[in-house]
Amino acid sequence: MQILVRKVESQLAALPVPVALELPAGGRIGSPAAAVTLSFKDWSGLATMAQGQIGRLAEDFVESRVQIQGTMRDLMAVAARLLPGSPVDSDTSWWVQKLRRAKSLVSHASAQKDAKQIQFHYDVSDNLYALWLDARRVYSCAYYRDADMSLAQAQEAKLDHICRKLMLRPGEKFLDIGAGWGGLLMWAAENYGVDATGITLSKNQHAHVQQLIDQKGLQGRVRVQLRDYREMDGEQTFDKITSVGMFEHVGQANMPAYFSKVHSLLKPGGLVMNHGITSGGVEPGQLGAGMGDFIEKYIFPGGELLHVSHVLKDLSNAGLEMVDTENLRPHYARTLWDWSDALETRLDDARHVLSEGGRQEEADKVLRAYRLYLAGSAMSFERGWISLHQILALRPDGQLQTGSLRGAQSGYPFNRGYIYPCSSNSNPKPPAT
């Protein structure tokens, strides 16, 4: 044990914030004025810390084998320094990658399995999400077009950014795959006059969006369905399609079928916006140091991230043409810190919400997992271990004489000037319907 303690003491000296450790035997090492204190119930947790396995250390925290005092921002600064190397580059041996590819190829996701995995995360508690999301409950990367924007303003800017990129027009048939709590559906219908359809696998989200539709009097113009995208058999095609924060659940093996389905649902000449998290590493595989295992177990079972290059390959193979791609990675880091900071100010409320109808012990466990998930994800986006890309693509209509450019094969202008025609730094208002 003395060797282990000495190793950990050397780690503490190199950390960016003062840290103290309370040992299983009752002793204490580290800074007397610690910003972060970790209390270990057994020596295995200390060994986990010494090895830089921060995902396993996070699991110890969730399972109450380790107690942590300190802010999430200080804790993440410590966690990043404890890593023996980049989690993107870890476990990249030929054998490990072969096992991961084999696992991916045999993971035949089904609509029923995906529904259970989606409900595991999104149906934990609507009231929990309401504590730290904006009023529209937009649960995806915001767009801080102006540096001084609040989270709510940045989420509205993101919704409008997507609608502008898609060139939404009144009366167009618009589909949102994975509609969440309806933020984009409502924004597109109310500000752009589209005929909007949203699909989701979350029962809670479906009920919430239906309530919004009724409250706003949008029956007939907006609808939401509890439905898997694979169940849409092409009985209707759409002028514009979005998928925001959804395709992370699709998986590498199912990505070709996913984009083929999008292609079949999109009218020739139509546009699709795929907005989602991508891997920071080129090779497929989850984050190392136990981080990916933690997310799989406690937050997003069945999730799988791909590098944007792999996404573009599958998109292109499905017959879609990428016309614009934007990396919003730092925007998601700031979004997640805004979420994390908001949750940290309402921990007592979160405990109360999660304990309704259940055991306090389980409620505390869920809350600890979400605290680490939000802050850890913010850290991962900051450091480039994961990323976020908006990919705008079209389904060519085969017509060479379309618009002002010969060969455009759609109404897309092949320039970015149409998105924000004014030069003001302020966020322009959406066009009148």
C-alpha positions, 0 to 999 in steps of 0.5 A: 500500500505504501507504494500505491500511496507514494505513486498517488502523492506524486500525481497530486503534486502535478494536478492543476488544482489542490486535491486531498485524498481521504484514505480507507485506513483513515489517513489523509494526504494531499493539500490542506486547502483542497479544492477537491477532496476524494474519500475512498472506501477501499484501496481498489478505488485508489488503485483505479485513480493511480492507473488513470481509469477515470471512467471506473473512478466515475463508476465508483462515485456513482456507486458510493465507493468514492465520495467527492467534494468540490465543483464539477469544473475543478473535478474535470480539470483533475480528471483530465490531468489524471489520464495517462494519455488521450482517451481517443488514442488509448486501446488502439491496438490492432487486436482491440480494434478488431474486436470492436469492429466485430462487435459493431458488425454483429450489433443488429439494432432493432426498433424494439431494442432502440426504443428501450435504450432511448427510454432508458435515457430520455424517460428518466424524468421530464422534470429532471431535464427541466431543471437544467435545460432552457424553457424549450427543452432543447437537448442538443448543442446550442449555437452561441452566434454572439459571445454574450448569448444566454443558453436560451438565446443560443438554443433559439439561434441554433433552431433558426440556424438549422431552419435557415440552412434548410431554406424552409418555406411556408407549406413545405413538408418537414420531418424531424427524426428524433424530435425531442421535446419539440423545440425544432418542430415548434420553431419551424412551424411557428416561424417558417410556416411548414407542415411539420411531422416529428417522430420519437421513441420516447413516450415522455417526449411524445406526450410533451410534444402532443401537449404543446401542439394542443396548447398552441393550436397547431393541430393539422400543421404539426404532428408527432408520432411515437415511431421508429424511423425504420417504420416509415415505409415511404408512403410520404416524402418530405421537402426537408428533413432534420435529424438532431442529436439522434443518429448517435444511437444508430450505430456503425453497422446500421448507418448505411440503412439509416441514410438510405431511409433518409434518402427514400423519405426525401423528395428529389431536390430536397435538403436534409440536415444531420446534426450529431455528435461525432468521434474525435478519433478517426478509427471507430471505438469508444473513449478509453480509460473507462469513459466509454464504458461509463456512458454505455452503462449509466447514460446512453446504452447502445450509443456509438460515435463515428468520425465525420469522415465515416459519416460522410462516406455512408451518407454519400453511398446512400445517394445524398450529396454533402453540400455544407459541413460545420463543426460546432465542437466548442459550442457544445462544450459551452452548452454542456457547461451551461447545463452542468452549472444549472444542474449544480445550482439545483441539486436538492430539487433534482434529488426531490424530483428523482425520488418521487415514487422511488427510493432515495438511494436510486435517485442519488445514484442517477443524479451522481451519474448525470452530474459526471455525464454533463461535466465530463462531456463538456470536458471531452468536447473542450479537448477534442475527444468528441465533436459535433458536426452539422452536415447539410446534404441534398438528394439530387433531382437529376436536372442540370438546369435548376436555379441559376447554376447549371448542374445544381440539381436542387434549389440549393444555391451553393453558397452561404450568403443565403443563410444570413444575408445581412451583415449585422453581428446580431441574430437576425429575425426569421422570415415572416410566414 
